[in-house]
Amino acid sequence: MTHTRLRVALLAVGALAVTACETDLTDINVNPNSPTSAPATTLFTQATVNTIGRFNGSFQTLSMTSLFAHHIAQVQYVEEDRGRVRTEVIDGLFAGVYTSELEDYEKVAAIGTAANSPNTVGPARVMQAWVFQQITDLWGDIPFTEALKGDIGGPMKPRYDLQEDIYDSLIVRLTEAAATMDPASTDAGLGGADPIYGGDVAQWRKFANVLRARMAMRMLNVEAAKANTELTAAFTAAGGLFTSNADNAVLAWPGDGVFDNPWAANFATRDDHRMSKTLMDTLIAFSDPRLPIFAQPTVADPNVYAGLQNGLDNATVTPFFNTTSRPGTIFYPGATSYGTFGTSAGNATPSNILTYAELCFIQAEAAERGIGGLAGAATYYNAGVRASITQWGGSDADATTYLGQAGVTYTAGAAGLQQIHLQKWIALFTQGSEAWSNWRRTGSPSTIVPGPSAYPEGIPVARRLPYPGGEQSVNATSLAEAVARITVGGDTYAGRMWWDI
């Protein structure tokens, strides 16, 4: 994956402004700098850049979910690491995702439908499903069926759908998207405006099928029979699945100072994060080849890697500032406001959206449980570990050595399931929402425990985000109905959603 794809796609965004200036005096009543509509290509590029920046950036992973998953910890401004996400962050995430990328993807789909272009509609529906899956897994019940319809005469106060209904609907949408996209047709689709696959709809069909598999596995604890059915369907769907890291859905940032990896952009001016002790202890214990990629040695001793315990207060955490590891240099832009870490290449580190490694661990779990029509869990497990290590820059030899260690070599049965869950959690580094969801569903790793200064509803026991306060003002009735349906924990960090039992 090169950075050329996003650069080409971004040209489509710039082209809209150029087109707006090419007008004559008969259009004097039209503001050329505020066009009333945009082409599907421009909207898709913009929505994708926005959504990956949002869900892989400082106000989601670094302030919420990667803390929840104990991949990282805070060494300054530690309130979020103790279990209190700022209200304005929650409000901004909820409102922003509906008014920005979800709305843009809806418009792309409408434009594609009107133009009879399934290869335009399909990627928009897949990415929209990805976003909806992200936010329903943060809150549970959310506006869905009646959402995104206000500008076409629909409800301005949409009802909140049940999470299980949202999952069912998203799986249907993904199934339809994969079935209708046609790489052999003359339908040009999004072409170079697609910053993920460059308009390759064969890859988008695989993405849709793998996302179906992710969602099917997530419902296993509450709908075992349906999970089995949906996994089998996803694994055998037309269009196929990822078969190597070459299929990974990633956004490769240009790293040009404008469109940069969101972690690198954050770390350019802020030094609030260190690697979590929970993750670092796991990596160190098995001499994991990803250790020097995920983390840097400590400033106090360049021969030492060390993690920071989550859930410390400001007074307690201060002495660990230089004795714990920052995230790896690949997430830093070189010169920062507080020193030099990494190189400018860090700005171009790709953001992972959905990977072959994750699919392998889903397949491994299905095979170990005897569902989804699969067998041979060890083969899928080994492929997942190898894919993750090589995806992050390790070698096949590194993976072989790692897989040969006691505790890493696959063991069938209940112990094997724990190995699958642990390795999946490691592989999901930087994908905080998925790592957190993996822990919520499986309880693995069991080493995620409350920090000594965690609040009563602290991050290690967080099962969801509280609903945004702004909804009380603009959609109080629908919100109240959703809150009343949370039977365990209520509208708090300790509340339980449908699939989390």
C-alpha atoms as one frame of an Amber mdcrd trajectory, in Angstrom:
protein
   0.000   0.000   0.000   1.518   3.314  -1.042   0.597   6.847  -0.104  -0.166
   7.675  -3.726  -3.740   6.419  -3.357  -4.753   9.025  -0.793  -2.871  11.796
  -2.607  -4.803  11.005  -5.787  -8.067  10.836  -3.881  -7.431  14.182  -2.233
  -7.054  15.779  -5.639 -10.770  15.097  -6.075 -11.497  17.254  -3.043  -9.413
  20.088  -4.427 -11.010  19.743  -7.832 -14.381  20.766  -6.416 -13.029  24.181
  -5.430 -11.465  24.642  -8.882 -14.722  23.743 -10.601 -16.612  26.189  -8.405
 -14.511  29.056  -9.748 -15.167  28.210 -13.395 -18.426  30.114 -13.883 -19.703
  33.000 -15.966 -21.654  36.136 -15.049 -25.003  34.438 -15.607 -24.310  32.532
 -12.389 -23.909  35.719 -10.388 -26.521  34.622  -7.828 -24.589  31.443  -7.037
 -21.774  31.579  -4.508 -18.905  29.785  -6.303 -17.144  29.074  -3.024 -20.150
  27.329  -1.462 -21.400  24.739  -3.958 -24.755  23.241  -2.995 -23.751  19.729
  -3.980 -20.603  17.707  -4.369 -19.742  14.681  -6.487 -19.741  11.255  -4.893
 -15.988  10.974  -5.356 -15.264  14.098  -3.339 -17.705  13.155  -0.601 -16.286
   9.642  -0.280 -12.695  10.814   0.052 -13.652  13.454   2.587 -15.782  11.065
   4.643 -13.090   8.392   4.742 -10.321  10.756   5.780 -12.610  12.232   8.448
 -13.768   8.932   9.881 -10.349   7.276  10.100  -8.946  10.437  11.639 -11.798
  10.378  14.141 -11.739   6.714  15.136  -7.967   6.235  14.991  -7.046   9.603
  16.448  -6.552  11.516  19.649 -10.224  11.973  20.598 -11.118   8.300  20.348
  -8.254   5.841  20.661  -5.908   8.050  22.680  -8.604   9.495  24.935 -10.865
   6.470  25.247 -10.616   3.052  23.753  -6.880   2.322  23.694  -6.907   3.305
  27.363  -9.907   1.059  27.966  -8.061  -1.810  26.275  -4.859  -1.209  28.284
  -2.760  -0.729  25.188  -1.658   2.706  26.311  -1.757   4.740  29.529  -1.681
   8.427  30.387   1.319   9.991  32.097  -0.175  13.516  32.091  -3.796  14.718
  32.316  -4.833  11.321  33.611  -8.567  11.775  34.231  -9.520   9.639  31.233
  -7.144   6.886  32.333  -8.799   6.958  35.749 -12.240   6.508  34.208 -13.743
   9.863  33.278 -13.905  10.814  29.611 -14.615  14.504  29.164 -18.259  15.279
  28.438 -17.385  17.478  25.479 -15.379  14.642  23.899 -18.325  12.240  24.165
 -20.746  14.862  22.852 -18.454  15.824  19.988 -17.872  12.244  18.908 -21.576
  11.358  18.871 -22.773  14.496  17.089 -19.841  14.768  14.727 -20.040  11.287
  13.304 -23.698  11.700  12.317 -23.366  15.161  10.780 -20.098  14.423   8.994
 -19.089  11.030   7.605 -22.342   9.115   8.092 -24.195  11.874   6.263 -21.560
  12.003   3.516 -21.661   8.240   2.960 -25.467   8.434   2.766 -25.167  11.062
   0.033 -22.601   8.990  -1.865 -24.976   6.021  -1.788 -27.863   8.190  -3.019
 -25.786   9.589  -5.874 -24.633   6.110  -6.824 -28.175   4.759  -6.742 -29.445
   7.562  -8.957 -26.619   6.900 -11.421 -27.200   3.119 -11.358 -23.634   2.627
 -10.079 -23.446  -0.262  -7.578 -19.674   0.128  -7.536 -20.194   3.595  -6.044
 -22.939   2.557  -3.646 -21.100  -0.520  -2.348 -17.985   1.071  -0.795 -20.147
   3.807   0.744 -22.417   1.223   2.373 -19.448  -0.814   3.609 -17.766   2.193
   5.206 -21.061   3.418   6.633 -21.593  -0.022   8.173 -18.072   0.110   9.628
 -18.850   3.481  11.243 -22.228   2.380  12.592 -20.587  -0.736  14.046 -18.019
   1.473  15.770 -20.584   3.723  17.421 -23.129   1.067  18.403 -20.260  -0.762
  20.113 -19.519   2.420  22.073 -23.085   3.161  23.242 -25.358   0.218  22.442
 -28.732   1.423  21.138 -28.291   4.418  18.809 -30.321   6.241  16.133 -30.199
   4.132  12.979 -33.384   3.502  10.987 -34.607   7.105  11.301 -31.133   8.672
  11.316 -29.716  10.740   8.411 -33.162  11.595   7.083 -33.719  15.075   8.457
 -32.739  16.836   5.219 -35.207  14.773   3.186 -38.216  15.342   5.427 -37.506
  12.580   7.932 -37.621  12.776  11.725 -35.507  15.449  13.373 -35.589  13.454
  16.607 -34.826   9.918  15.460 -35.636   6.964  17.655 -32.892   4.761  19.030
 -32.841   1.285  17.494 -32.038  -1.836  19.498 -28.427  -2.850  19.052 -29.376
  -6.354  17.945 -31.588  -4.885  15.227 -28.756  -2.616  14.101 -26.420  -5.606
  13.839 -28.965  -7.531  11.797 -29.507  -4.578   9.456 -25.803  -3.944   8.981
 -25.173  -7.578   8.101 -27.949  -7.353   5.493 -26.419  -4.170   4.066 -22.978
  -5.738   3.878 -24.388  -8.830   2.204 -26.167  -6.709  -0.390 -23.122  -4.515
  -0.989 -20.858  -7.505  -1.605 -23.421  -9.111  -3.904 -24.068  -6.034  -6.052
 -20.535  -4.745  -6.572 -19.125  -6.152  -9.800 -15.417  -5.899 -10.626 -16.090
  -7.200 -14.161 -18.611  -4.501 -15.074 -18.025  -1.212 -16.903 -19.255   0.673
 -13.828 -16.304   2.948 -12.988 -17.370   3.485  -9.400 -15.187   5.727  -7.271
 -11.911   5.084  -9.057  -8.975   7.042  -7.700 -11.184   8.893  -5.212 -11.204
   5.734  -3.069  -8.261   6.208  -0.660  -8.402   2.645   0.680  -8.496   0.366
  -2.370  -8.220   2.769  -5.297 -11.609   1.772  -6.667 -10.889  -1.982  -6.629
 -14.356  -3.345  -5.838 -13.056  -6.911  -5.655 -11.241  -5.779  -2.521 -14.348
  -4.036  -1.206 -16.302  -7.289  -1.528 -13.700  -9.003   0.659 -13.867  -6.110
   3.151 -17.657  -6.487   3.361 -17.430 -10.223   3.985 -14.741  -9.896   6.674
 -16.705  -7.150   8.448 -19.715  -9.502   8.444 -17.550 -12.145  10.097 -16.391
  -9.689  12.768 -19.965  -8.764  13.620 -21.142 -12.367  13.588 -18.454 -13.411
  16.060 -19.351 -10.508  18.344 -22.908 -11.790  18.801 -21.724 -15.277  19.808
 -22.483 -14.934  23.543 -26.093 -13.906  22.982 -27.097 -15.466  19.658 -24.942
 -18.586  19.257 -27.035 -20.185  16.501 -27.286 -16.958  14.527 -23.553 -16.343
  14.958 -22.844 -19.783  13.524 -25.153 -19.169  10.567 -23.747 -15.723   9.827
 -20.128 -16.852  10.183 -20.714 -19.703   7.764 -22.344 -17.314   5.298 -19.543
 -14.760   5.593 -16.792 -17.367   5.212 -18.383 -18.768   2.042 -19.751 -15.556
   0.503 -19.151 -14.689  -3.126 -16.196 -12.365  -3.412 -14.164 -14.262  -0.835
 -12.151 -13.116   2.159  -8.786 -11.582   2.855  -6.008 -14.070   2.128  -2.906
 -12.031   3.020  -1.780  -8.678   4.363  -2.024  -7.351   0.811  -5.801  -7.327
   1.316  -5.722  -5.246   4.510  -8.029  -2.246   4.609  -5.760   0.615   5.623
  -5.550   4.345   5.063  -2.020   5.209   3.973  -1.464   8.824   4.967   0.605
  11.080   2.685   2.446  12.453   5.720   2.686  15.847   4.075   2.008  17.935
   7.169  -1.666  18.306   6.248  -2.870  14.714   6.029  -0.822  12.865   8.648
  -1.250   9.744  10.727  -3.516  10.940  13.573  -1.293   9.516  16.327   1.772
  11.231  14.872  -0.172  14.482  14.553  -1.162  14.241  18.225   2.329  13.327
  19.409   3.814  16.296  17.523   2.702  18.614  20.315   1.561  16.384  23.199
   3.477  13.991  25.423   0.627  12.568  27.494   0.891   8.862  26.705   3.038
   5.875  27.534   2.623   2.196  26.754   0.378   0.308  29.170   2.054  -2.049
  31.604  -0.589  -4.647  30.741   0.475  -4.814  27.102   4.193  -4.314  27.743
   4.385  -7.106  30.312   2.813  -9.453  27.758   5.190  -8.428  24.977   8.256
  -8.647  27.206   7.311 -12.031  28.665   7.350 -13.652  25.229  10.217 -11.637
  23.678   7.661 -10.413  21.181   9.271  -9.082  17.971   6.617  -6.353  17.895
   7.951  -4.865  21.149  10.515  -2.478  19.590   7.956  -1.541  16.917   5.063
  -0.812  19.248   7.250   0.876  21.895  10.420   2.877  22.482  12.992   2.255
  25.226  12.686   4.516  28.249  14.474   7.845  28.334  16.003   6.946  31.700
  17.588   3.760  30.348  17.744   3.126  26.571  18.228  -0.593  27.258  14.914
  -0.933  29.071  11.324  -1.208  27.907   8.708  -0.642  30.600   4.976  -0.052
  30.685   2.977   2.351  32.821   0.184   1.110  35.048  -3.199   2.426  34.042
  -5.376   4.325  36.496  -2.803   6.369  38.437  -3.465   9.868  39.749  -1.304
  12.862  38.841   0.839  12.762  41.963   1.556   9.059  41.645   2.241   8.995
  37.919   4.779  11.842  37.724   7.891   9.837  38.718   7.264   7.450  35.815
   7.567  10.146  33.141  11.041   9.073  31.985  11.058   5.498  33.227   8.248
   4.154  31.026   8.079   3.649  27.265   6.499   5.945  24.719   4.690   4.359
  21.761   7.029   3.334  18.946   8.920   5.768  16.765   6.718   4.882  13.783
   3.986   6.914  15.482   6.112  10.057  15.911   6.863  12.809  13.389  10.508
  13.387  14.303  10.868  16.869  15.753   8.148  17.539  18.334   7.442  20.387
  20.698   9.218  18.470  23.493  12.079  16.671  21.714  12.886  14.491  18.714
  11.312  11.044  18.482  11.190   8.991  15.302  11.408  10.654  11.897   9.073
  12.482   9.565   8.170   9.054   8.141   5.956   8.580  11.200   3.486  10.999
   9.676   2.895   8.457   6.910   2.304   5.393   9.104  -0.902   3.764   7.794
  -4.016   3.525   9.961  -5.486   0.026  10.157  -9.206  -0.385   9.490  -9.660
  -4.147   9.056  -6.841  -6.681   8.677  -6.085 -10.205   7.579  -4.666 -10.929
  11.046  -8.007 -10.123  12.674  -9.813 -12.368  10.197  -7.422 -15.237  10.984
  -8.173 -14.980  14.696 -11.918 -14.919  13.987 -11.460 -18.056  11.892  -9.278
 -19.668  14.567 -11.928 -19.101  17.228 -14.665 -20.420  14.953 -12.615 -23.523
  14.175 -11.812 -24.163  17.849 -15.499 -23.837  18.745 -16.593 -25.996  15.823
 -18.722 -23.313  14.195 -18.718 -21.459  10.890 -17.953 -24.672   9.025 -14.239
 -24.454   9.879 -11.716 -26.807  11.434  -7.984 -26.642  12.129  -7.756 -23.803
  14.652  -3.966 -24.006  14.915  -3.520 -23.243  11.221  -5.618 -20.091  11.440
  -4.014 -19.072  14.736  -0.493 -19.438  13.331  -1.491 -17.480  10.236  -2.902
 -14.681  12.398   0.222 -14.360  14.526   2.437 -14.426  11.443   0.269 -11.878
   9.636   0.360  -9.475  12.570   4.115  -9.686  13.027   4.862  -9.194   9.333
   2.206  -6.494   8.985   4.068  -4.455  11.579   7.464  -4.945   9.959   8.704
  -8.160  11.548  10.006 -11.050   9.453   8.749 -14.557   8.783  11.744 -15.801
  10.768  10.689 -13.621  13.694   7.204 -15.122  13.525   8.526 -18.684  13.380
  10.721 -18.144  16.441   7.892 -16.497  18.335   5.399 -19.251  17.511   7.874
 -21.862  18.755   7.834 -20.551  22.316   6.042 -22.276  25.159   2.903 -20.300
  25.845   2.681 -19.111  22.243   2.631 -22.485  20.489  -1.027 -23.317  20.040
  -2.763 -25.612  22.506  -6.230 -26.865  21.640  -9.295 -26.482  23.826 -10.052
 -23.787  26.383  -6.374 -22.866  26.637  -6.288 -22.393  22.888  -9.234 -20.012
  22.998  -7.383 -17.893  25.540  -4.335 -17.839  23.261  -6.484 -16.734  20.330
  -8.071 -13.941  22.359  -4.709 -12.740  23.691  -3.016 -12.707  20.309  -5.985
 -10.948  18.746  -5.800  -8.283  21.466  -2.116  -7.730  20.719  -2.703  -7.637
  16.961  -5.359  -4.936  17.373  -2.846  -2.386  18.690  -3.904   1.132  17.553
  -7.452  -0.170  16.917  -8.661   0.668  20.394 -12.370   0.063  19.851 -11.822
  -3.453  18.555  -9.295  -4.358  21.255 -11.695  -3.089  23.931 -14.614  -4.956
  22.379 -12.517  -8.123  22.224 -11.877  -7.803  25.969 -15.509  -7.036  26.775
 -16.719 -10.112  24.905 -14.044 -12.556  26.079 -12.586 -11.189  29.331  -9.121
 -11.664  27.838  -6.602 -10.614  28.885  -7.592 -11.157  32.499  -4.736  -8.861
  33.532  -6.872  -5.812  32.733  -7.742  -4.800  36.295  -8.620  -1.486  37.973
  -5.742   0.893  38.617  -5.157   2.088  42.177  -6.661   5.542  41.528  -9.456
   4.504  39.176 -12.831   6.019  39.853 -15.634   3.710  41.057 -16.730   3.213
  37.443 -13.158   3.240  36.179 -11.911   2.305  32.764 -11.080  -1.345  33.505
 -14.740  -1.980  34.344 -16.120   0.276  31.605 -18.470  -1.594  29.328 -19.810
   1.355  27.292 -19.830   5.154  27.085 -22.584   7.171  28.742 -24.901   8.814
  26.239 -23.928  12.397  25.345 -25.504  15.134  27.408 -26.453  17.046  24.278
 -29.013  14.392  23.385 -30.987  15.329  26.508 -31.567  18.737  24.962 -32.375
  17.752  21.382 -33.797  14.215  21.538 -34.875  13.635  25.125 -37.808  11.287
  24.538 -35.925   8.871  22.300 -32.927   9.015  24.621 -35.072   8.183  27.657
 -36.485   5.142  25.880 -32.977   3.911  25.103 -31.765   4.467  28.650 -34.751
   2.578  30.060 -33.717  -0.472  28.021 -30.294  -0.724  29.709 -31.180  -3.327
  32.302 -27.691  -3.789  33.765 -25.677  -0.800  34.920 -27.882   1.919  33.452
 -26.551   4.831  31.430 -23.094   4.655  33.003 -19.667   3.296  32.131 -20.739
   0.066  33.846 -23.837  -0.423  31.679 -24.025  -3.542  29.569 -24.989  -3.649
  25.906 -26.737  -6.454  24.061 -23.763  -8.616  23.076 -21.782  -8.004  26.264
 -22.829 -10.623  28.817
